[in-house]
Amino acid sequence: MSEIEARLREAAAAVGVAERIEVLLKSVEEAIEAYPDDADPRYLTRLIDQRTALLDPDLPLIARIAVQLCENDASRAAVLGPPLATAATVCPLMKPAVNQLRRLLGETA
């Protein structure tokens, strides 16, 4: 793991991403368990894919969840912003999360 990735993961943990992932995972698992046998399997496939992503989240997913948490508490942006911006310089997949965080803070991209 690179230093940039490690810093982003630390910041995400500090703003509560792990706890949010647990909540999301529980919700998805409950939906899978309650899924009717005679329902369209495409949505079930989507739910299973979501569960897989939440069990092993990649950095873009972690960043998106972290930014969403900043929407609920803008003070978290001070923790997340710098490592997210640094990550975006080496990983273009981070740029949407950076732009979303900037909009949240009223900044222009």
CORSULHU-V851035 format. One record per pair of residues at least 12 apart in sequence whose ideal C-beta (glycine too) atoms are under 10 Angstrom apart, sorted by sequence separation. I is the first residue (numbers start at 1). J is the second residue. D is the distance in whole Angstrom. If there is no record, write none. Layout:
i = [I:I]
j = [J:J]
d = [D:D]
This chain:
i = [31:32:35:85:86:31:35:66:67:84:85:88:33:66:67:70:84:95:31:32:31:32:84:85:30:63:66:67:80:81:84:85:28:29:32:66:80:28:31:32:27:28:31:63:81:28:29:63:80:81:28:29:62:27:28:81:28:63:77:81:25:28:29:59:62:63:76:77:24:25:28:81:24:27:28:60:70:74:77:78:25:26:59:63:77:24:25:67:68:71:24:25:63:64:67:70:71:74:23:60:63:66:67:70:74:21:22:25:59:60:61:62:63:64:65:67:68:71:74:21:24:60:63:64:67:71:20:21:59:60:63:67:70:58:59:60:62:63:66:67:70:21:60:61:64:67:68:60:63:67:59:63:18:17:21:21:24:20:17:18:21:12:17:20:17:20:12:17:18:9:17:20:13:16:17:20:9:12:15:16:19:8:11:12:15:17:11:14:15:17:20:9:12:13:15:16:5:8:12:15:4:8:11:12:15:16:5:9:12:15:16:8:15:15:16:15:14:15:15:17:12:15:11:14:15:13:14:11:12:11:12:10:11:14:11:11:12:8:11:12:10:11:8:9:7:8:11:7:8:11:6:7:8:5:8:9:4:7:8:3:7:8:4:5:3:4:8:4:2:4:5:4:5:8:4:2:2:8:4]
j = [43:44:47:97:98:44:48:79:80:97:98:101:47:80:81:84:98:109:46:47:47:48:100:101:47:80:83:84:97:98:101:102:46:47:50:84:98:47:50:51:47:48:51:83:101:49:50:84:101:102:50:51:84:50:51:104:52:87:101:105:50:53:54:84:87:88:101:102:50:51:54:107:51:54:55:87:97:101:104:105:53:54:87:91:105:53:54:96:97:100:54:55:93:94:97:100:101:104:54:91:94:97:98:101:105:53:54:57:91:92:93:94:95:96:97:99:100:103:106:54:57:93:96:97:100:104:54:55:93:94:97:101:104:93:94:95:97:98:101:102:105:57:96:97:100:103:104:97:100:104:97:101:57:57:61:62:65:62:61:62:65:57:62:65:63:66:59:64:65:57:65:68:62:65:66:69:59:62:65:66:69:59:62:63:66:68:63:66:67:69:72:62:65:66:68:69:59:62:66:69:59:63:66:67:70:72:62:66:69:72:73:66:73:75:76:76:76:77:78:80:76:79:76:79:80:79:80:78:79:79:80:79:80:83:81:82:83:80:83:84:83:84:82:83:82:83:86:83:84:87:83:84:85:83:86:87:83:86:87:83:87:88:86:87:86:87:91:88:87:89:90:90:91:94:91:90:91:97:94]
d = [9:7:7:10:10:9:10:9:7:6:6:10:10:5:10:10:6:9:10:5:5:7:10:8:10:8:10:8:9:8:6:9:10:9:9:7:10:6:9:7:10:9:9:10:6:10:10:6:7:9:5:6:10:9:5:10:10:7:6:8:9:9:9:10:10:9:10:9:8:7:6:10:9:10:10:10:10:10:7:10:10:10:7:9:6:10:4:9:9:9:6:7:8:10:5:9:9:7:10:8:6:7:8:6:7:10:9:10:7:10:10:10:10:8:9:9:8:10:10:6:10:4:8:6:5:6:10:9:7:7:4:5:6:8:7:10:9:8:9:10:8:6:8:10:8:10:9:7:9:7:9:9:10:8:9:8:8:10:9:9:7:9:6:5:9:8:9:10:10:10:5:8:9:9:5:6:8:5:9:8:9:6:10:7:5:9:10:9:9:7:10:7:7:9:10:5:6:7:4:5:10:7:7:10:7:9:10:10:9:10:9:8:8:9:8:4:8:9:10:9:10:6:9:5:5:10:8:10:9:5:7:9:5:10:8:8:8:8:4:9:7:7:10:9:8:5:10:4:6:9:9:9:10:9:8:10:7:7:5:10:8:10:6:7:9:5:9:10:9:8:9:6:9:8:8:8:10:10:10]
